């Protein structure tokens, strides 16, 4: 296998530095450099990620000496069908409306979230979901509410519901935007999205909890993307105050109580 030389060649073809590729993949530069130099071998999960990043079938990556390939062979290798990133083709989005023809916000219950990746466009799946209406949201946009699992996106805790806006054109998503991403493999995930469509036809998904490493998802593995709008939480976010702030707050409160008593003639 020519893993190291193939990695080096692929990186040069996309005109990226080792530092840039390592950052995109959530690796250290030294780790990635070790794979190119043959000092270390990537595991199977990382191999899949690398092949997704460089848009090459894993079988070709492992079996072929890419240095010996002609430009015509490279051209054929790159002809992978790709999702309609700009949303120029019609994406079927089933929605629920009320008696006044206003689009409702469908809430995906926790117990129904596992089936969303297959039922997202099925009217029978959507019509039995609970719905609600938020009058302060734009009537010209489509919203849906998704359940949050785990602790990867504080301050949004497990059991919360994120209300999100449907994104038709994925190219418009700015890096650093929190989004609900519906994937074929993982279903519903809530992450901070970094747009790498121009360089690798992928998104890097990051957690606000640094315990969880970033990872790449190829556009072909994504079904829908919804941009965060607000969230409904069963918990009040923790507010921490140091002793000095607490002392100032108590003094301010005492002053206000005193002024109130004086104003009331007590």
KESE-227819 format. One record per residue: residue in three letters; x, y, z of N, C-alpha, C, O in turn. Coordinates in steps of 0.2 Angstrom, whole numbers, plus 5000, padded with zeros to 4 digits. Layout:
residues N
ALAXYZXYZXYZXYZ
...
***
This chain:
residues 266
UNK500449945000500050005000500450065000501050065003
UNK500250114996500650184996500250235000500150294997
UNK500150225006499750275010500050345010499750395009
UNK500650345012501050405013501150445007500950505007
UNK501350415002501550444995500850464992500850524989
UNK500350424993499650444990499350504994499150554991
UNK499450505001499250565004499550625002499250685001
UNK500250625002500650685000500450704993500350774992
UNK500350664988500150684981499450714981499350764978
UNK498950684985498250714985498250784989497950824986
UNK498650794994498650854997498950914992498750964992
UNK499450894988499750944984499250954978499251014975
UNK498850904976498350914971497850964973497551004969
UNK497650964979497151014982497451084984497151124986
UNK498151084984498551144985498451164993498251224994
UNK498451114997498451135004499051115008499451065006
UNK499151155013499751135017499651075022499051065023
UNK500151045025499950995030499651025036499150995039
UNK499751095038499451125043498751135042498251125046
UNK498551155036497851165034497451105034496851105036
UNK497751045031497350985031497250955038496750935040
UNK497750965042497750935049497150975053496850945056
UNK497151045052496651085055495951065053495451055057
UNK495851055046495251035043494950965046494350955048
UNK495450915048495350855050495250845058495150795060
UNK495450905061495450895068496050855071496050835076
UNK496650865067497250825069497850875071497750935069
UNK498350855074498950895074499350895068499250845064
UNK499750945067500150945061500650885061500750845056
UNK500950865067501450815068501150745066501450705063
UNK500450735068500150675067500050665060500150615057
UNK499750715056499650715049500350705045500350665041
UNK500850735047501450735044501750655045502050635040
UNK501650625051501850555052501450515047501850465045
UNK500850525045500550475040500850485033500950435030
UNK500950545031501250555025501950525024502150505019
UNK502350535030503050505030503150435031503650405031
UNK502550405033502550335034502750315041502850255042
UNK502850365045503050345052502450315056502550275060
UNK501850335054501250305057500750285052500750315046
UNK500250235054499750215049499050235052498950225058
UNK498650275048497950295050497550235051497550185047
UNK497150235056496650175057496050185052496050225048
UNK495650135052495150125047494650185047494450215041
UNK494450215053494050265053494350335050494050365046
UNK494950345051495350395049495450395041495450445037
UNK495550325039495650315032494950335028495050365023
UNK494450325031493750335028493750415027493550445022
UNK493850445033493850525033494350555028494150605025
UNK494950525028495450555023495150545016495250595011
UNK494850485014494650475007494050525006493950545000
UNK493650535011493050585010493350655009493050685005
UNK493850665012494150735012494450745005494350805002
UNK494750695002495150704996494650674990494850674984
UNK494050664992493550634986493850584982493850584976
UNK494050534985494350474982494050404985494050404991
UNK493850364981493650294984494150264988494750264986
UNK493950234993494550204998494850144994495450134996
UNK494550114990494850054987495350084982495950054982
UNK495250134978495750164974496350194978496950184976
UNK496150224984496750254988497150194990497750214991
UNK496950144992497350084995497650044990498250024991
UNK497350034984497649984979498050024974498549984971
UNK497950084973498250114967498850154969498850184974
UNK499350154965499950204965499750264962499750274955
UNK499450314965499150374962499750414958499550454953
UNK500350414960500850444956500850424948501150464944
UNK500650364947500750334940500050344936500050324930
UNK499550384939498950394936499050454931499350494932
UNK498650444925498650494920498150544922497750534926
UNK498150604919497650654920496950634918496450654921
UNK496950594913496250564911495950524916495350524918
UNK496450484919496250434925496050484931495550464934
UNK496350534932496150574938495450614936495050614941
UNK495350624930494750654928494150614929493650634932
UNK494250544927493750494929493650484936493050474938
UNK494150484940494150474947493750524950493350514955
UNK493750594948493450644951492750654949492350694952
UNK492450614945491750614942491250584947490950534945
UNK491250604953490750574958490150614958490150684958
UNK489550584958488950624959488950664965489150634970
UNK488750734965488750774971488050804972487750814967
UNK487950804978487350844980487250914977487750944975
UNK486650934976486450994973486651054979486151064983
UNK487251074979487451114985487151184985486951204990
UNK486951214979486651274979485851274979485551324979
UNK485651214979484851204980484551234974483951254974
UNK484851224968484551254962484051204959483551224956
UNK484151134961483651084959483151084965483251104971
UNK482551064964481951064969482151014974482250954973
UNK482151034980482250984986481550984989481251034991
UNK481350914989480650904992480650915000481050885003
UNK480250965002480250985009479450985011479151035010
UNK479250925014478550925016478450965022478850965027
UNK477851005023477751045028477051035030476551015027
UNK476851065036476251055039475951135040476351175042
UNK475351145038475051215038474351205043474051155043
UNK474251265046473551265050472951285045473051295039
UNK472451305049471851315045471851385041471551395036
UNK472351425043472451495040473051485035473251545033
UNK473251425033473751415028474451445031474851455026
UNK474551445037475151465040475551405041475351355044
UNK476251405039476651355040476751345048476951395051
UNK476651285050476851265057477551245058477851225053
UNK477751245064478451215066478351145069478051135074
UNK478551105065478451035067479051015072479651035072
UNK478850985078479250965083479450895082478950855083
UNK480050875082480250805081480350775088480850795091
UNK479950735091480050715098480650665098480850645093
UNK480950665104481550625105481450555103481850525099
UNK480850525104480750455102480650445094480750385092
UNK480450495091480450495084481050515080481050515074
UNK481550545083482150575080482550515076482850535071
UNK482550455078482950405075482650395068483050375064
UNK482050405067481750385060481750445056481450445050
UNK481950505058481950565054482250565047482050585042
UNK482850535047483250535041482950495036483050505030
UNK482450445037482150415032481450445031481150435026
UNK481150475036480450495036480350575035479850595035
UNK480950605034480950685034480450705028480150765029
UNK480350675023479950695017479350655016478950665011
UNK479150615021478550575021477950605025478050625031
UNK477450625021476850665024476550625030476350655035
UNK476550555029476250515035476750515041476450515047
UNK477350525040477750535046477650605049477650605056
UNK477650655045477650725048476950745051476850785056
UNK476350715048475750735050475550715057475050745060
UNK475850665060475750645067476150685072476150665078
UNK476650725069477050755074476750815077476250845074
UNK476950835084476650895087476850955083477450955081
UNK476451005083476651065080476551125084476151125089
UNK476851185083476751245086476851305082477151295076
UNK476751365084476751425080477151475084476951495090
UNK477651515081477951565084477851625080478151635075
UNK477451675082477251735078477851775076477751815071
UNK478351775080478851825079479351805074479851845072
UNK479351745071479751715066479551735059478951745058
UNK479951745055479751765048479251715045479351655045
UNK478751735041478351695038478551675031478251635028
UNK479151705029479451685023479951635023480351615018
UNK480051605029480551555030480251485033479751495036
UNK480551435032480351375035480751355041481351355041
UNK480351335047480651315053480451245055479951225053
UNK480851215059480751145062481151145069481651175070
UNK480851105073481151095080481451025081481050975080
UNK482051025083482350965084482650945091482850995094
UNK482550885093482850865100483550865100483850845096
UNK483850885106484550885107484750825112484450815118
UNK485250785110485450725114486150745116486550775112
UNK486350715122487050725124487250795127486850835128
UNK487950795128488250855131488750895127489250925129
UNK488650885120489250905116489150985114489651015111
UNK488551015115488451085113488251125119487651165118
UNK488551135124488351175130488351255127488851265123
UNK487951295129487451285135486851245133486351245138
UNK486751225127486151185125486151115128486651075126
UNK485751105133485851035136485450985133484950995129
UNK485550925135485150865133484450875135484250895141
UNK483950865131483250875133482950935130482350955130
UNK483450985127483251045124482951035117483050975114
UNK482651085114482351085108482651145104482551195106
UNK482951135098483251185094482751205089482551155085
UNK482551265088482151285083482651315077483051355079
UNK482551285071483051305066482751315059482151295058
UNK483051355055482851385049483151335043483751325043
UNK482651315039482951275033483351315028483251365026
UNK483951285027484451315022484351275015484551215015
UNK484251315010484151285003484851285000485051234997
UNK485151335000485851344997486451335002486551375006
UNK486751275002487251265007487851305006488251315011
UNK487951335000488551374999488551435003489051465004
UNK487951455005487851525009488051515016488051565020
UNK488151455019488251445026488951465028489451445025
UNK488951515032489551545035489951495040489551465044
UNK490551495040490951455044490851485051490851545052
UNK490751435056490551455063489851465065489651485070
UNK489351445060488651445061488451385064488551325062
UNK488051385070487751325073487151305069486751345067
UNK487151235067486651205063486451145065486851105068
UNK485851125064485651055064485751025057485551045052
UNK486150975057486350935051486050865051486250825056
UNK485650855046485350785046485750745041485850755035
UNK486150695044486550645040486250575039485850555043
UNK486550545034486250475032486550425037486150385039
UNK487150445040487450395045487250405052487050355056
UNK487250465054487150485061486450515063486250525069
UNK486050525058485350555059485450635061485850665057
UNK485150655066485150725068485750735072485750705078
UNK486150785070486650815075486650885075486450925070
UNK486850915081486850985082487551005083487850985088
UNK487851045078488551065078488651135076488251165072
UNK489251155077489551215074489851195067490251155067
UNK489651225062489751205055490351255052490251315052
UNK490851225049491351255045491251235038491351175037
UNK491151285034491051265027491651255023492051305022
UNK491751195021492351175017492151145010492551105007
UNK491651175007491351145001491851164995491951124991
UNK492151224995492551244990493151194989493451184984
UNK493451184995494051144995493951064995494351034992
UNK493451044999493450974999492750944999492550885000
UNK492250984997491550964996491250935003490850885003
UNK491450965008491350935015491150995020491251055018
UNK490850975025490851015031491250995037491250925038
UNK491551035041491851015047491351025053491151085053
UNK491150975057490650985062491050985069491450945070
UNK490951045073491251055079490851055085490251085084
UNK491051035090490651045096490851105100491451125100
UNK490451135104490651185109490951155115491351185119
UNK490851095116491151055122491851025119491850985114
UNK492451055121493051035118493250965119493750935116
UNK492850925123493050855124492950815118493250765117
UNK492450845113492250805107492650835101492650895100
UNK493050795098493450815092493050835086492550805085
UNK493250885082492950895076492950835071493450795071
UNK492550835066492550785061492250815055491850855055
UNK492450775049492150795043491550755040491550695042
UNK491150785037490550755034490550775026490450835025
UNK490550725022490550745015489850765013489350745016
UNK489750815008489050835006488650785004488050785005
UNK488850735001488450674999488150635004487650595003
UNK488450645011488150605016487650655020487450635026
UNK487450715018487050755021486350765018486350765011
UNK485850755021485150755019484850835019484650855014
UNK484950865025484650925026485150965031485450935035
UNK485151035030485451075035484951135037484651165033
UNK484951145044484451195047484851235051485251215056
UNK484851305050485251355054484851365061484251385061
UNK485251365066485051385073484651455073484951495070
UNK484051455076483751515077483651525085483851585087
UNK483451475089483351485096483251415099483251365095
UNK483251415105483151345108482651355114482651405118
UNK482351295116481951285122482251235126482351185124
UNK482351265132482751215137482351205143482051245146
UNK482451145146482151135153482551155159482351155164
UNK483151185157483651205162483851275161483851305155
UNK483951315166484151385166484951385166485251345170
UNK485251415161485951415160486351435167486051485170
UNK486851405169487151425175487551485174487851505169
UNK487351535179487751595179488151595185487951595191
UNK488851605184489351605189489551675190489651715186
UNK489651695197489851755199490451745204490351705208
UNK490951785203491451785208491251825215490751855215
UNK491651815220491451845226491351925226490951955229
UNK491751955222491752025221491152045218490752095220
UNK490952015212490352025209489752015213489252055213
UNK489751965217489151945222489152005227488552025229
UNK489652025230489652075235489352145232488952175235
UNK489552155226489352215222488552215221488152265222
UNK488352155219487652145218487252155224486652185224
UNK487452125230487152125236487052205238486552225241
UNK487652235238487652305240487152345236486852395238
UNK487152335229486652375225485952355227485552405227
UNK485852295228485152275230484952305237484352335238
UNK485452315242485252345248485152415247484752445250
UNK485552445243485452525241484752535238484352585240
UNK484552495234483852495230483252495235482752525235
UNK483352445240482852435245482852495250482252515252
UNK483452525252483452575256483052635252482652675256
UNK483252645246482952705242482152695242481852745242
UNK481952635241481252625241480952635247480352665247
UNK481252615253480952635259480852705261480352735263
UNK481352745259481352815259480852845255480452895257
UNK480752825249480252855245479552835247479052875246
UNK479452785251478852765254478752795261478152785264
UNK479252835263479152865270479252825276479052845281
UNK479552765275479652725280480352735284480552705288
***
